[in-house]
Amino acid sequence: MKEGFRQSMAWLHTWSGLLVGWVLFMVFAAGTASYFRTRSRSG
Amino acid sequence: VRVGEIAPDAYDSHLQAFPFFLFPFPLSHEFPNDLARRPARVVTAGVRYRLGVASRAVAAIAGGYGVAALSAAVLALCLPAAFGMARSEATLTGTLASFLVFVAAVMWVFAARTAVRAWTGLAVAAAPLGLLLLVLLRLTGAPA
């Protein structure tokens, strides 16, 4: 991938971290949204 | 451009008003033939790099999953036969070990020199596992 094993793993750490991080963010945001309930009209 | 010299783009200056957004092929008097004579599209270094990364991503996610699943199945069948481990414990051990196998496969895929080499390494790992799985399924009498 890059010059050397360590550089390859640094690249992998960056991009897999970004990808998995955003996937987790979507999971948590969707889970939070599923608990959200709008206030009813009568209060 | 000095006098008497042909400007670099003079030869296609007649295409300036051509409506490319309506019809993207510049019509000349030898219309389809001049398109067929065009040189093949050059795959630039950047495109090659991105294709390599995409190939490695597929190899890491799908191929790594395949190798990990194979290793889990082989260990679940192998450990009871080899060490007399309980089948439930062997299944759990194989599943836990397969997570390490997946991570190792991903690391291999992105450490290999080329994408083809990465795929080859996965195949080399998967072939004996698959053969062993077939043999074990036959030996243990499980439905193959």
N, CA and C atoms of all chains as a GROMACS GRO file, in nm:
protein
  561
    1MET      N    1   0.084  -0.120   0.000
    1MET     CA    2   0.000   0.000   0.000
    1MET      C    3   0.088   0.125   0.000
    2LYS      N    4   0.161   0.145   0.108
    2LYS     CA    5   0.255   0.258   0.115
    2LYS      C    6   0.396   0.201   0.127
    3GLU      N    7   0.492   0.292   0.149
    3GLU     CA    8   0.628   0.247   0.175
    3GLU      C    9   0.634   0.197   0.318
    4GLY      N   10   0.642   0.067   0.335
    4GLY     CA   11   0.662   0.015   0.469
    4GLY      C   12   0.533  -0.022   0.539
    5PHE      N   13   0.546  -0.119   0.629
    5PHE     CA   14   0.429  -0.173   0.700
    5PHE      C   15   0.367  -0.068   0.791
    6ARG      N   16   0.452   0.006   0.862
    6ARG     CA   17   0.400   0.101   0.960
    6ARG      C   18   0.319   0.211   0.892
    7GLN      N   19   0.368   0.260   0.777
    7GLN     CA   20   0.295   0.363   0.704
    7GLN      C   21   0.163   0.309   0.651
    8SER      N   22   0.164   0.183   0.605
    8SER     CA   23   0.041   0.122   0.556
    8SER      C   24  -0.062   0.115   0.668
    9MET      N   25  -0.017   0.076   0.786
    9MET     CA   26  -0.112   0.061   0.896
    9MET      C   27  -0.160   0.198   0.946
   10ALA      N   28  -0.074   0.299   0.935
   10ALA     CA   29  -0.117   0.434   0.973
   10ALA      C   30  -0.228   0.480   0.878
   11TRP      N   31  -0.210   0.454   0.749
   11TRP     CA   32  -0.314   0.490   0.650
   11TRP      C   33  -0.442   0.415   0.680
   12LEU      N   34  -0.429   0.284   0.707
   12LEU     CA   35  -0.547   0.202   0.734
   12LEU      C   36  -0.618   0.251   0.860
   13HIS      N   37  -0.540   0.289   0.961
   13HIS     CA   38  -0.597   0.337   1.087
   13HIS      C   39  -0.677   0.465   1.064
   14THR      N   40  -0.622   0.555   0.982
   14THR     CA   41  -0.693   0.679   0.952
   14THR      C   42  -0.827   0.652   0.885
   15TRP      N   43  -0.824   0.578   0.775
   15TRP     CA   44  -0.944   0.566   0.693
   15TRP      C   45  -1.046   0.472   0.752
   16SER      N   46  -0.999   0.361   0.811
   16SER     CA   47  -1.096   0.271   0.875
   16SER      C   48  -1.158   0.341   0.996
   17GLY      N   49  -1.078   0.424   1.065
   17GLY     CA   50  -1.133   0.499   1.178
   17GLY      C   51  -1.241   0.595   1.133
   18LEU      N   52  -1.216   0.666   1.023
   18LEU     CA   53  -1.317   0.758   0.971
   18LEU      C   54  -1.444   0.683   0.930
   19LEU      N   55  -1.425   0.574   0.854
   19LEU     CA   56  -1.541   0.499   0.803
   19LEU      C   57  -1.623   0.441   0.918
   20VAL      N   58  -1.555   0.367   1.005
   20VAL     CA   59  -1.628   0.302   1.115
   20VAL      C   60  -1.685   0.406   1.210
   21GLY      N   61  -1.611   0.516   1.230
   21GLY     CA   62  -1.661   0.621   1.318
   21GLY      C   63  -1.791   0.681   1.269
   22TRP      N   64  -1.798   0.709   1.138
   22TRP     CA   65  -1.921   0.767   1.085
   22TRP      C   66  -2.035   0.666   1.084
   23VAL      N   67  -2.003   0.539   1.060
   23VAL     CA   68  -2.108   0.435   1.068
   23VAL      C   69  -2.164   0.428   1.209
   24LEU      N   70  -2.075   0.430   1.308
   24LEU     CA   71  -2.121   0.427   1.448
   24LEU      C   72  -2.204   0.552   1.479
   25PHE      N   73  -2.159   0.667   1.428
   25PHE     CA   74  -2.234   0.790   1.451
   25PHE      C   75  -2.376   0.777   1.396
   26MET      N   76  -2.388   0.719   1.273
   26MET     CA   77  -2.522   0.700   1.215
   26MET      C   78  -2.605   0.606   1.300
   27VAL      N   79  -2.542   0.500   1.351
   27VAL     CA   80  -2.615   0.404   1.434
   27VAL      C   81  -2.668   0.473   1.560
   28PHE      N   82  -2.580   0.550   1.625
   28PHE     CA   83  -2.621   0.615   1.750
   28PHE      C   84  -2.727   0.722   1.723
   29ALA      N   85  -2.708   0.799   1.615
   29ALA     CA   86  -2.805   0.905   1.584
   29ALA      C   87  -2.941   0.843   1.552
   30ALA      N   88  -2.940   0.733   1.476
   30ALA     CA   89  -3.067   0.669   1.440
   30ALA      C   90  -3.133   0.611   1.565
   31GLY      N   91  -3.051   0.551   1.654
   31GLY     CA   92  -3.108   0.496   1.776
   31GLY      C   93  -3.167   0.604   1.864
   32THR      N   94  -3.096   0.718   1.872
   32THR     CA   95  -3.148   0.830   1.951
   32THR      C   96  -3.277   0.882   1.890
   33ALA      N   97  -3.279   0.896   1.758
   33ALA     CA   98  -3.398   0.948   1.690
   33ALA      C   99  -3.517   0.856   1.710
   34SER      N  100  -3.490   0.725   1.720
   34SER     CA  101  -3.601   0.632   1.737
   34SER      C  102  -3.666   0.647   1.875
   35TYR      N  103  -3.595   0.709   1.971
   35TYR     CA  104  -3.654   0.732   2.104
   35TYR      C  105  -3.723   0.867   2.114
   36PHE      N  106  -3.703   0.950   2.013
   36PHE     CA  107  -3.757   1.086   2.018
   36PHE      C  108  -3.907   1.082   1.993
   37ARG      N  109  -3.980   1.152   2.077
   37ARG     CA  110  -4.126   1.154   2.060
   37ARG      C  111  -4.170   1.300   2.063
   38THR      N  112  -4.244   1.341   1.963
   38THR     CA  113  -4.290   1.480   1.960
   38THR      C  114  -4.392   1.504   2.071
   39ARG      N  115  -4.395   1.626   2.125
   39ARG     CA  116  -4.490   1.659   2.231
   39ARG      C  117  -4.630   1.663   2.170
   40SER      N  118  -4.727   1.601   2.240
   40SER     CA  119  -4.863   1.600   2.185
   40SER      C  120  -4.924   1.738   2.196
   41ARG      N  121  -5.032   1.762   2.122
   41ARG     CA  122  -5.087   1.896   2.110
   41ARG      C  123  -5.144   1.945   2.242
   42SER      N  124  -5.197   1.855   2.325
   42SER     CA  125  -5.259   1.898   2.451
   42SER      C  126  -5.151   1.923   2.557
   43GLY      N  127  -5.025   1.903   2.526
   43GLY     CA  128  -4.921   1.931   2.622
   43GLY      C  129  -4.884   1.811   2.695
   44VAL      N  130   0.154   3.300  -3.070
   44VAL     CA  131   0.170   3.235  -3.200
   44VAL      C  132   0.224   3.335  -3.300
   45ARG      N  133   0.335   3.303  -3.360
   45ARG     CA  134   0.395   3.395  -3.455
   45ARG      C  135   0.324   3.390  -3.589
   46VAL      N  136   0.346   3.488  -3.668
   46VAL     CA  137   0.281   3.494  -3.797
   46VAL      C  138   0.332   3.379  -3.884
   47GLY      N  139   0.240   3.316  -3.956
   47GLY     CA  140   0.280   3.207  -4.043
   47GLY      C  141   0.277   3.073  -3.974
   48GLU      N  142   0.257   3.073  -3.842
   48GLU     CA  143   0.252   2.947  -3.767
   48GLU      C  144   0.105   2.912  -3.744
   49ILE      N  145   0.074   2.785  -3.744
   49ILE     CA  146  -0.064   2.743  -3.719
   49ILE      C  147  -0.086   2.736  -3.569
   50ALA      N  148  -0.192   2.800  -3.524
   50ALA     CA  149  -0.223   2.796  -3.381
   50ALA      C  150  -0.253   2.652  -3.340
   51PRO      N  151  -0.219   2.613  -3.216
   51PRO     CA  152  -0.236   2.473  -3.176
   51PRO      C  153  -0.379   2.424  -3.189
   52ASP      N  154  -0.477   2.509  -3.162
   52ASP     CA  155  -0.616   2.464  -3.164
   52ASP      C  156  -0.688   2.507  -3.290
   53ALA      N  157  -0.612   2.551  -3.391
   53ALA     CA  158  -0.678   2.602  -3.510
   53ALA      C  159  -0.755   2.493  -3.581
   54TYR      N  160  -0.706   2.369  -3.570
   54TYR     CA  161  -0.770   2.263  -3.648
   54TYR      C  162  -0.909   2.229  -3.599
   55ASP      N  163  -0.942   2.258  -3.472
   55ASP     CA  164  -1.078   2.231  -3.429
   55ASP      C  165  -1.151   2.358  -3.388
   56SER      N  166  -1.108   2.469  -3.446
   56SER     CA  167  -1.177   2.593  -3.414
   56SER      C  168  -1.319   2.594  -3.468
   57HIS      N  169  -1.347   2.510  -3.569
   57HIS     CA  170  -1.482   2.505  -3.623
   57HIS      C  171  -1.578   2.438  -3.526
   58LEU      N  172  -1.527   2.381  -3.415
   58LEU     CA  173  -1.614   2.314  -3.317
   58LEU      C  174  -1.658   2.408  -3.206
   59GLN      N  175  -1.613   2.534  -3.212
   59GLN     CA  176  -1.640   2.625  -3.100
   59GLN      C  177  -1.788   2.638  -3.071
   60ALA      N  178  -1.872   2.644  -3.176
   60ALA     CA  179  -2.015   2.667  -3.155
   60ALA      C  180  -2.095   2.538  -3.152
   61PHE      N  181  -2.026   2.426  -3.150
   61PHE     CA  182  -2.099   2.300  -3.156
   61PHE      C  183  -2.170   2.274  -3.022
   62PRO      N  184  -2.299   2.237  -3.023
   62PRO     CA  185  -2.371   2.215  -2.897
   62PRO      C  186  -2.340   2.078  -2.836
   63PHE      N  187  -2.227   2.070  -2.766
   63PHE     CA  188  -2.184   1.941  -2.711
   63PHE      C  189  -2.281   1.890  -2.606
   64PHE      N  190  -2.352   1.982  -2.537
   64PHE     CA  191  -2.442   1.937  -2.431
   64PHE      C  192  -2.564   1.865  -2.490
   65LEU      N  193  -2.596   1.894  -2.617
   65LEU     CA  194  -2.706   1.823  -2.681
   65LEU      C  195  -2.660   1.692  -2.741
   66PHE      N  196  -2.541   1.696  -2.799
   66PHE     CA  197  -2.490   1.578  -2.869
   66PHE      C  198  -2.340   1.576  -2.852
   67PRO      N  199  -2.289   1.488  -2.767
   67PRO     CA  200  -2.149   1.500  -2.724
   67PRO      C  201  -2.047   1.455  -2.827
   68PHE      N  202  -2.090   1.420  -2.948
   68PHE     CA  203  -1.994   1.375  -3.048
   68PHE      C  204  -1.977   1.483  -3.154
   69PRO      N  205  -1.856   1.535  -3.172
   69PRO     CA  206  -1.836   1.634  -3.277
   69PRO      C  207  -1.854   1.569  -3.413
   70LEU      N  208  -1.951   1.618  -3.488
   70LEU     CA  209  -1.981   1.556  -3.616
   70LEU      C  210  -1.883   1.606  -3.722
   71SER      N  211  -1.817   1.514  -3.784
   71SER     CA  212  -1.734   1.551  -3.898
   71SER      C  213  -1.784   1.474  -4.018
   72HIS      N  214  -1.721   1.496  -4.133
   72HIS     CA  215  -1.768   1.429  -4.253
   72HIS      C  216  -1.739   1.280  -4.249
   73GLU      N  217  -1.653   1.235  -4.153
   73GLU     CA  218  -1.628   1.090  -4.139
   73GLU      C  219  -1.674   1.045  -4.001
   74PHE      N  220  -1.800   1.077  -3.967
   74PHE     CA  221  -1.844   1.076  -3.828
   74PHE      C  222  -1.810   0.949  -3.749
   75PRO      N  223  -1.866   0.833  -3.776
   75PRO     CA  224  -1.836   0.730  -3.675
   75PRO      C  225  -1.694   0.681  -3.682
   76ASN      N  226  -1.631   0.696  -3.798
   76ASN     CA  227  -1.496   0.642  -3.814
   76ASN      C  228  -1.394   0.718  -3.732
   77ASP      N  229  -1.407   0.849  -3.722
   77ASP     CA  230  -1.309   0.924  -3.646
   77ASP      C  231  -1.322   0.893  -3.498
   78LEU      N  232  -1.443   0.854  -3.453
   78LEU     CA  233  -1.456   0.813  -3.313
   78LEU      C  234  -1.387   0.680  -3.291
   79ALA      N  235  -1.403   0.587  -3.385
   79ALA     CA  236  -1.340   0.456  -3.371
   79ALA      C  237  -1.190   0.466  -3.375
   80ARG      N  238  -1.136   0.569  -3.440
   80ARG     CA  239  -0.991   0.581  -3.452
   80ARG      C  240  -0.928   0.648  -3.331
   81ARG      N  241  -1.013   0.700  -3.240
   81ARG     CA  242  -0.957   0.772  -3.125
   81ARG      C  243  -0.872   0.678  -3.040
   82PRO      N  244  -0.766   0.730  -2.978
   82PRO     CA  245  -0.684   0.643  -2.892
   82PRO      C  246  -0.765   0.596  -2.771
   83ALA      N  247  -0.730   0.479  -2.717
   83ALA     CA  248  -0.800   0.425  -2.602
   83ALA      C  249  -0.784   0.519  -2.483
   84ARG      N  250  -0.884   0.518  -2.396
   84ARG     CA  251  -0.881   0.604  -2.279
   84ARG      C  252  -0.766   0.564  -2.189
   85VAL      N  253  -0.688   0.663  -2.150
   85VAL     CA  254  -0.570   0.636  -2.069
   85VAL      C  255  -0.613   0.623  -1.923
   86VAL      N  256  -0.570   0.514  -1.859
   86VAL     CA  257  -0.594   0.498  -1.716
   86VAL      C  258  -0.479   0.566  -1.644
   87THR      N  259  -0.506   0.680  -1.582
   87THR     CA  260  -0.400   0.756  -1.518
   87THR      C  261  -0.359   0.691  -1.387
   88ALA      N  262  -0.248   0.741  -1.333
   88ALA     CA  263  -0.196   0.684  -1.208
   88ALA      C  264  -0.296   0.703  -1.094
   89GLY      N  265  -0.364   0.820  -1.093
   89GLY     CA  266  -0.460   0.844  -0.986
   89GLY      C  267  -0.576   0.746  -0.991
   90VAL      N  268  -0.626   0.721  -1.113
   90VAL     CA  269  -0.738   0.626  -1.127
   90VAL      C  270  -0.693   0.487  -1.086
   91ARG      N  271  -0.571   0.450  -1.126
   91ARG     CA  272  -0.518   0.319  -1.088
   91ARG      C  273  -0.511   0.305  -0.937
   92TYR      N  274  -0.464   0.411  -0.870
   92TYR     CA  275  -0.452   0.407  -0.724
   92TYR      C  276  -0.589   0.387  -0.660
   93ARG      N  277  -0.687   0.464  -0.709
   93ARG     CA  278  -0.820   0.454  -0.649
   93ARG      C  279  -0.883   0.318  -0.675
   94LEU      N  280  -0.862   0.265  -0.794
   94LEU     CA  281  -0.913   0.130  -0.822
   94LEU      C  282  -0.847   0.027  -0.731
   95GLY      N  283  -0.717   0.046  -0.707
   95GLY     CA  284  -0.647  -0.046  -0.617
   95GLY      C  285  -0.703  -0.039  -0.476
   96VAL      N  286  -0.729   0.083  -0.429
   96VAL     CA  287  -0.785   0.098  -0.295
   96VAL      C  288  -0.925   0.036  -0.288
   97ALA      N  289  -1.005   0.057  -0.394
   97ALA     CA  290  -1.140   0.000  -0.394
   97ALA      C  291  -1.133  -0.152  -0.394
   98SER      N  292  -1.042  -0.206  -0.474
   98SER     CA  293  -1.026  -0.352  -0.478
   98SER      C  294  -0.985  -0.405  -0.342
   99ARG      N  295  -0.892  -0.334  -0.276
   99ARG     CA  296  -0.848  -0.378  -0.145
   99ARG      C  297  -0.961  -0.367  -0.043
  100ALA      N  298  -1.045  -0.264  -0.056
  100ALA     CA  299  -1.156  -0.251   0.039
  100ALA      C  300  -1.251  -0.370   0.027
  101VAL      N  301  -1.282  -0.407  -0.099
  101VAL     CA  302  -1.369  -0.524  -0.120
  101VAL      C  303  -1.301  -0.650  -0.065
  102ALA      N  304  -1.169  -0.662  -0.093
  102ALA     CA  305  -1.096  -0.779  -0.044
  102ALA      C  306  -1.097  -0.784   0.108
  103ALA      N  307  -1.078  -0.668   0.172
  103ALA     CA  308  -1.072  -0.666   0.318
  103ALA      C  309  -1.208  -0.699   0.378
  104ILE      N  310  -1.314  -0.640   0.325
  104ILE     CA  311  -1.446  -0.656   0.387
  104ILE      C  312  -1.506  -0.792   0.351
  105ALA      N  313  -1.518  -0.820   0.221
  105ALA     CA  314  -1.584  -0.944   0.178
  105ALA      C  315  -1.489  -1.064   0.193
  106GLY      N  316  -1.366  -1.049   0.141
  106GLY     CA  317  -1.271  -1.159   0.150
  106GLY      C  318  -1.232  -1.190   0.293
  107GLY      N  319  -1.210  -1.085   0.372
  107GLY     CA  320  -1.178  -1.108   0.513
  107GLY      C  321  -1.291  -1.178   0.585
  108TYR      N  322  -1.415  -1.140   0.553
  108TYR     CA  323  -1.530  -1.207   0.613
  108TYR      C  324  -1.531  -1.354   0.573
  109GLY      N  325  -1.505  -1.381   0.446
  109GLY     CA  326  -1.506  -1.521   0.400
  109GLY      C  327  -1.403  -1.605   0.473
  110VAL      N  328  -1.280  -1.553   0.481
  110VAL     CA  329  -1.174  -1.628   0.548
  110VAL      C  330  -1.208  -1.647   0.696
  111ALA      N  331  -1.261  -1.542   0.759
  111ALA     CA  332  -1.295  -1.552   0.901
  111ALA      C  333  -1.406  -1.654   0.924
  112ALA      N  334  -1.507  -1.654   0.837
  112ALA     CA  335  -1.616  -1.750   0.852
  112ALA      C  336  -1.567  -1.893   0.832
  113LEU      N  337  -1.478  -1.911   0.732
  113LEU     CA  338  -1.421  -2.044   0.709
  113LEU      C  339  -1.344  -2.091   0.832
  114SER      N  340  -1.262  -2.001   0.889
  114SER     CA  341  -1.182  -2.042   1.004
  114SER      C  342  -1.271  -2.074   1.123
  115ALA      N  343  -1.380  -2.000   1.139
  115ALA     CA  344  -1.472  -2.029   1.250
  115ALA      C  345  -1.534  -2.167   1.233
  116ALA      N  346  -1.575  -2.198   1.109
  116ALA     CA  347  -1.637  -2.328   1.085
  116ALA      C  348  -1.536  -2.441   1.105
  117VAL      N  349  -1.413  -2.421   1.054
  117VAL     CA  350  -1.311  -2.526   1.066
  117VAL      C  351  -1.276  -2.549   1.213
  118LEU      N  352  -1.259  -2.441   1.289
  118LEU     CA  353  -1.224  -2.457   1.431
  118LEU      C  354  -1.337  -2.524   1.508
  119ALA      N  355  -1.462  -2.486   1.475
  119ALA     CA  356  -1.574  -2.546   1.546
  119ALA      C  357  -1.582  -2.696   1.523
  120LEU      N  358  -1.537  -2.741   1.406
  120LEU     CA  359  -1.538  -2.885   1.379
  120LEU      C  360  -1.408  -2.952   1.422
  121CYS      N  361  -1.297  -2.875   1.416
  121CYS     CA  362  -1.165  -2.932   1.441
  121CYS      C  363  -1.140  -2.953   1.591
  122LEU      N  364  -1.174  -2.855   1.672
  122LEU     CA  365  -1.136  -2.860   1.813
  122LEU      C  366  -1.197  -2.980   1.886
  123PRO      N  367  -1.325  -3.015   1.865
  123PRO     CA  368  -1.374  -3.136   1.931
  123PRO      C  369  -1.302  -3.261   1.884
  124ALA      N  370  -1.271  -3.266   1.755
  124ALA     CA  371  -1.204  -3.385   1.702
  124ALA      C  372  -1.060  -3.394   1.754
  125ALA      N  373  -0.992  -3.280   1.765
  125ALA     CA  374  -0.851  -3.282   1.800
  125ALA      C  375  -0.830  -3.290   1.951
  126PHE      N  376  -0.905  -3.211   2.028
  126PHE     CA  377  -0.877  -3.201   2.172
  126PHE      C  378  -0.992  -3.252   2.257
  127GLY      N  379  -1.096  -3.306   2.196
  127GLY     CA  380  -1.209  -3.353   2.274
  127GLY      C  381  -1.285  -3.242   2.344
  128MET      N  382  -1.275  -3.120   2.289
  128MET     CA  383  -1.345  -3.006   2.348
  128MET      C  384  -1.495  -3.023   2.324
  129ALA      N  385  -1.576  -2.968   2.415
  129ALA     CA  386  -1.721  -2.974   2.395
  129ALA      C  387  -1.757  -2.895   2.269
  130ARG      N  388  -1.860  -2.942   2.196
  130ARG     CA  389  -1.894  -2.877   2.070
  130ARG      C  390  -1.935  -2.732   2.089
  131SER      N  391  -2.007  -2.703   2.196
  131SER     CA  392  -2.050  -2.564   2.220
  131SER      C  393  -1.928  -2.475   2.246
  132GLU      N  394  -1.834  -2.526   2.327
  132GLU     CA  395  -1.714  -2.446   2.355
  132GLU      C  396  -1.630  -2.428   2.230
  133ALA      N  397  -1.622  -2.532   2.147
  133ALA     CA  398  -1.545  -2.522   2.023
  133ALA      C  399  -1.606  -2.417   1.930
  134THR      N  400  -1.739  -2.415   1.925
  134THR     CA  401  -1.805  -2.314   1.840
  134THR      C  402  -1.775  -2.174   1.889
  135LEU      N  403  -1.783  -2.154   2.022
  135LEU     CA  404  -1.757  -2.022   2.078
  135LEU      C  405  -1.611  -1.983   2.055
  136THR      N  406  -1.520  -2.078   2.079
  136THR     CA  407  -1.378  -2.049   2.060
  136THR      C  408  -1.348  -2.014   1.914
  137GLY      N  409  -1.406  -2.092   1.822
  137GLY     CA  410  -1.384  -2.063   1.681
  137GLY      C  411  -1.438  -1.927   1.641
  138THR      N  412  -1.555  -1.891   1.695
  138THR     CA  413  -1.613  -1.760   1.662
  138THR      C  414  -1.526  -1.648   1.714
  139LEU      N  415  -1.479  -1.661   1.840
  139LEU     CA  416  -1.393  -1.555   1.896
  139LEU      C  417  -1.263  -1.547   1.818
  140ALA      N  418  -1.206  -1.662   1.783
  140ALA     CA  419  -1.080  -1.660   1.707
  140ALA      C  420  -1.101  -1.599   1.569
  141SER      N  421  -1.222  -1.616   1.514
  141SER     CA  422  -1.244  -1.564   1.378
  141SER      C  423  -1.237  -1.412   1.374
  142PHE      N  424  -1.267  -1.345   1.486
  142PHE     CA  425  -1.252  -1.199   1.487
  142PHE      C  426  -1.106  -1.160   1.470
  143LEU      N  427  -1.017  -1.236   1.536
  143LEU     CA  428  -0.873  -1.211   1.516
  143LEU      C  429  -0.833  -1.240   1.372
  144VAL      N  430  -0.889  -1.347   1.316
  144VAL     CA  431  -0.857  -1.382   1.177
  144VAL      C  432  -0.901  -1.270   1.083
  145PHE      N  433  -1.020  -1.214   1.109
  145PHE     CA  434  -1.069  -1.105   1.024
  145PHE      C  435  -0.974  -0.986   1.029
  146VAL      N  436  -0.934  -0.948   1.151
  146VAL     CA  437  -0.842  -0.833   1.164
  146VAL      C  438  -0.710  -0.862   1.095
  147ALA      N  439  -0.659  -0.983   1.112
  147ALA     CA  440  -0.532  -1.018   1.047
  147ALA      C  441  -0.547  -1.013   0.895
  148ALA      N  442  -0.663  -1.059   0.844
  148ALA     CA  443  -0.684  -1.055   0.699
  148ALA      C  444  -0.688  -0.912   0.649
  149VAL      N  445  -0.756  -0.823   0.723
  149VAL     CA  446  -0.762  -0.682   0.680
  149VAL      C  447  -0.622  -0.622   0.680
  150MET      N  448  -0.545  -0.652   0.784
  150MET     CA  449  -0.408  -0.597   0.790
  150MET      C  450  -0.326  -0.651   0.674
  151TRP      N  451  -0.341  -0.778   0.644
  151TRP     CA  452  -0.265  -0.835   0.532
  151TRP      C  453  -0.304  -0.765   0.401
  152VAL      N  454  -0.434  -0.746   0.380
  152VAL     CA  455  -0.480  -0.689   0.254
  152VAL      C  456  -0.420  -0.550   0.232
  153PHE      N  457  -0.411  -0.470   0.338
  153PHE     CA  458  -0.362  -0.334   0.319
  153PHE      C  459  -0.211  -0.323   0.338
  154ALA      N  460  -0.145  -0.432   0.376
  154ALA     CA  461   0.000  -0.429   0.385
  154ALA      C  462   0.065  -0.487   0.261
  155ALA      N  463  -0.010  -0.567   0.182
  155ALA     CA  464   0.048  -0.631   0.065
  155ALA      C  465   0.092  -0.526  -0.036
  156ARG      N  466   0.192  -0.564  -0.118
  156ARG     CA  467   0.250  -0.466  -0.211
  156ARG      C  468   0.150  -0.422  -0.317
  157THR      N  469   0.074  -0.516  -0.372
  157THR     CA  470  -0.024  -0.482  -0.474
  157THR      C  471  -0.159  -0.544  -0.436
  158ALA      N  472  -0.265  -0.494  -0.500
  158ALA     CA  473  -0.399  -0.545  -0.471
  158ALA      C  474  -0.412  -0.691  -0.515
  159VAL      N  475  -0.348  -0.724  -0.629
  159VAL     CA  476  -0.354  -0.863  -0.676
  159VAL      C  477  -0.290  -0.956  -0.574
  160ARG      N  478  -0.176  -0.911  -0.520
  160ARG     CA  479  -0.108  -0.990  -0.417
  160ARG      C  480  -0.197  -1.008  -0.295
  161ALA      N  481  -0.272  -0.905  -0.259
  161ALA     CA  482  -0.362  -0.914  -0.144
  161ALA      C  483  -0.468  -1.022  -0.167
  162TRP      N  484  -0.530  -1.018  -0.288
  162TRP     CA  485  -0.632  -1.118  -0.321
  162TRP      C  486  -0.571  -1.258  -0.322
  163THR      N  487  -0.450  -1.269  -0.378
  163THR     CA  488  -0.385  -1.401  -0.384
  163THR      C  489  -0.361  -1.456  -0.244
  164GLY      N  490  -0.316  -1.370  -0.154
  164GLY     CA  491  -0.293  -1.415  -0.017
  164GLY      C  492  -0.420  -1.466   0.047
  165LEU      N  493  -0.531  -1.395   0.024
  165LEU     CA  494  -0.659  -1.441   0.079
  165LEU      C  495  -0.697  -1.577   0.021
  166ALA      N  496  -0.676  -1.594  -0.108
  166ALA     CA  497  -0.711  -1.722  -0.171
  166ALA      C  498  -0.624  -1.834  -0.115
  167VAL      N  499  -0.495  -1.804  -0.095
  167VAL     CA  500  -0.403  -1.905  -0.040
  167VAL      C  501  -0.447  -1.944   0.101
  168ALA      N  502  -0.499  -1.848   0.177
  168ALA     CA  503  -0.546  -1.881   0.312
  168ALA      C  504  -0.679  -1.956   0.307
  169ALA      N  505  -0.764  -1.920   0.209
  169ALA     CA  506  -0.899  -1.978   0.207
  169ALA      C  507  -0.900  -2.119   0.151
  170ALA      N  508  -0.808  -2.149   0.058
  170ALA     CA  509  -0.813  -2.281  -0.009
  170ALA      C  510  -0.796  -2.397   0.088
  171PRO      N  511  -0.689  -2.400   0.171
  171PRO     CA  512  -0.677  -2.513   0.264
  171PRO      C  513  -0.790  -2.516   0.367
  172LEU      N  514  -0.835  -2.397   0.410
  172LEU     CA  515  -0.946  -2.395   0.506
  172LEU      C  516  -1.072  -2.457   0.444
  173GLY      N  517  -1.098  -2.421   0.318
  173GLY     CA  518  -1.217  -2.477   0.252
  173GLY      C  519  -1.206  -2.627   0.234
  174LEU      N  520  -1.088  -2.672   0.193
  174LEU     CA  521  -1.068  -2.817   0.176
  174LEU      C  522  -1.087  -2.888   0.310
  175LEU      N  523  -1.024  -2.832   0.415
  175LEU     CA  524  -1.034  -2.892   0.548
  175LEU      C  525  -1.179  -2.896   0.593
  176LEU      N  526  -1.253  -2.790   0.563
  176LEU     CA  527  -1.394  -2.786   0.603
  176LEU      C  528  -1.473  -2.895   0.534
  177LEU      N  529  -1.448  -2.912   0.404
  177LEU     CA  530  -1.518  -3.019   0.330
  177LEU      C  531  -1.487  -3.156   0.390
  178VAL      N  532  -1.357  -3.179   0.418
  178VAL     CA  533  -1.316  -3.309   0.474
  178VAL      C  534  -1.382  -3.329   0.610
  179LEU      N  535  -1.379  -3.226   0.694
  179LEU     CA  536  -1.435  -3.239   0.829
  179LEU      C  537  -1.585  -3.262   0.823
  180LEU      N  538  -1.653  -3.194   0.731
  180LEU     CA  539  -1.796  -3.214   0.719
  180LEU      C  540  -1.825  -3.358   0.679
  181ARG      N  541  -1.743  -3.413   0.590
  181ARG     CA  542  -1.761  -3.551   0.548
  181ARG      C  543  -1.733  -3.646   0.663
  182LEU      N  544  -1.624  -3.617   0.740
  182LEU     CA  545  -1.585  -3.707   0.849
  182LEU      C  546  -1.687  -3.707   0.961
  183THR      N  547  -1.736  -3.589   0.996
  183THR     CA  548  -1.826  -3.580   1.111
  183THR      C  549  -1.969  -3.614   1.073
  184GLY      N  550  -1.993  -3.636   0.946
  184GLY     CA  551  -2.126  -3.677   0.904
  184GLY      C  552  -2.228  -3.566   0.903
  185ALA      N  553  -2.180  -3.440   0.912
  185ALA     CA  554  -2.272  -3.328   0.906
  185ALA      C  555  -2.321  -3.312   0.762
  186PRO      N  556  -2.441  -3.257   0.742
  186PRO     CA  557  -2.488  -3.235   0.605
  186PRO      C  558  -2.399  -3.137   0.533
  187ALA      N  559  -2.339  -3.180   0.424
  187ALA     CA  560  -2.245  -3.094   0.352
  187ALA      C  561  -2.318  -3.005   0.254
   0.00000   0.00000   0.00000
